[in-house]
Amino acid sequence: MKITVVYYSMTGSVYRLARAVAEGAESAGAEVRLRKVPELIPLEVIEANPSIKAAHELQQSVPDATLDDLVWADGIALGSPTRFGNMTAQLKNFLDQTGPLWAQGKLFGKAVGFFTGANTMHGGHESTILTMSTFAYHHGMVIVPASYAIPEVHSTRTGGSPYGPSELSGKGIELSEEEAAIARAFGRRLAEVAGKLAG
Ligand SMILES: Cc1cc2nc3c(=O)[nH]c(=O)nc-3n(C[C@H](O)[C@H](O)[C@H](O)COP(=O)(O)O)c2cc1C
């Protein structure tokens, strides 16, 4: 199976989640591409903000996503922090460039799932994943949720829902045990479903 994890992360939380999703896919035997979407924040703004600057340095070695990374994959995980209950402009900007792939049906039938991060418990984890998922309907992709089949979705008191992995930021830089477990299990499941669809 070939899995591409594409994400945006301004201050590093969703990056940690993306890595856990990638680890989960790898544990199922998938070949994984971890990719970040290009930044839209002006350089001088990044330079002036220590937490954004540190997060960018942390992610320096992650290659920028290209459309080919989507075409290459059997399954795709898309992640973004929550912005007013929706995805970031950075991820949207990347997805808005997939028009030519849509016109040629290049993503049709591939497995796809979504993950997010938010600063408050009820600030939009689910709404962000649901609004991101309209992308899948238009491309004819097969949505893979986290679902209650993952035990930690029942017990989490931080991020993670049946809709997909998420992280609750502002509680320290590390993912909670449940957030990490949900992200890894989701990555594994995405790889398994992608393998079946591709096979
Ligand atoms: C402009 C802006 C809008 C945001 N909107 C929300 C929101 O609607 N709900 C919420 O809980 N957090 C919101 N947040 C917080 C981020 O989603 C949250 O801190 C996230 O974990 C950051 O991920 P990152 O560290 O990967 O950049 C917002 C942050 C910014 C800068």
The ligand as a MOL file (V3000), in Angstrom:
LIG
                    3D

  0  0  0     0  0            999 V3000
M  V30 BEGIN CTAB
M  V30 COUNTS 31 33 0 0 0
M  V30 BEGIN ATOM
M  V30 1 C -7.0150 32.1760 13.3110 0
M  V30 2 C -7.1860 31.0120 14.2190 0
M  V30 3 C -8.4380 30.4240 14.3320 0
M  V30 4 C -8.6260 29.3470 15.1990 0
M  V30 5 N -9.8720 28.8020 15.3130 0
M  V30 6 C -10.0890 27.8420 16.2360 0
M  V30 7 C -11.4110 27.3110 16.4310 0
M  V30 8 O -12.3680 27.6310 15.7310 0
M  V30 9 N -11.5770 26.3970 17.4220 0
M  V30 10 C -10.5360 25.9840 18.2310 0
M  V30 11 O -10.7520 25.1980 19.1460 0
M  V30 12 N -9.2580 26.4100 17.9980 0
M  V30 13 C -9.0170 27.3300 17.0360 0
M  V30 14 N -7.7460 27.7740 16.8100 0
M  V30 15 C -6.6140 27.1090 17.5020 0
M  V30 16 C -5.8960 26.0880 16.6240 0
M  V30 17 O -6.7590 25.3420 15.8140 0
M  V30 18 C -5.1360 25.0930 17.5050 0
M  V30 19 O -4.2810 25.7850 18.3700 0
M  V30 20 C -4.3620 24.0340 16.7270 0
M  V30 21 O -4.0400 22.9890 17.6010 0
M  V30 22 C -3.0630 24.5670 16.1260 0
M  V30 23 O -2.4300 23.5350 15.3870 0
M  V30 24 P -0.8910 23.6560 14.9440 0
M  V30 25 O -0.0780 23.7080 16.2230 0
M  V30 26 O -0.6180 22.4260 14.1620 0
M  V30 27 O -0.7410 24.9040 14.1290 0
M  V30 28 C -7.5350 28.8280 15.9400 0
M  V30 29 C -6.2600 29.3970 15.7750 0
M  V30 30 C -6.0920 30.4740 14.9230 0
M  V30 31 C -4.7080 31.0720 14.7700 0
M  V30 END ATOM
M  V30 BEGIN BOND
M  V30 1 1 1 2
M  V30 2 1 2 3
M  V30 3 2 2 30
M  V30 4 2 3 4
M  V30 5 1 4 5
M  V30 6 1 4 28
M  V30 7 2 5 6
M  V30 8 1 6 7
M  V30 9 1 6 13
M  V30 10 2 7 8
M  V30 11 1 7 9
M  V30 12 1 9 10
M  V30 13 2 10 11
M  V30 14 1 10 12
M  V30 15 2 12 13
M  V30 16 1 13 14
M  V30 17 1 14 15
M  V30 18 1 14 28
M  V30 19 1 15 16
M  V30 20 1 16 17
M  V30 21 1 16 18
M  V30 22 1 18 19
M  V30 23 1 18 20
M  V30 24 1 20 21
M  V30 25 1 20 22
M  V30 26 1 22 23
M  V30 27 1 23 24
M  V30 28 2 24 25
M  V30 29 1 24 26
M  V30 30 1 24 27
M  V30 31 2 28 29
M  V30 32 1 29 30
M  V30 33 1 30 31
M  V30 END BOND
M  V30 END CTAB
M  END
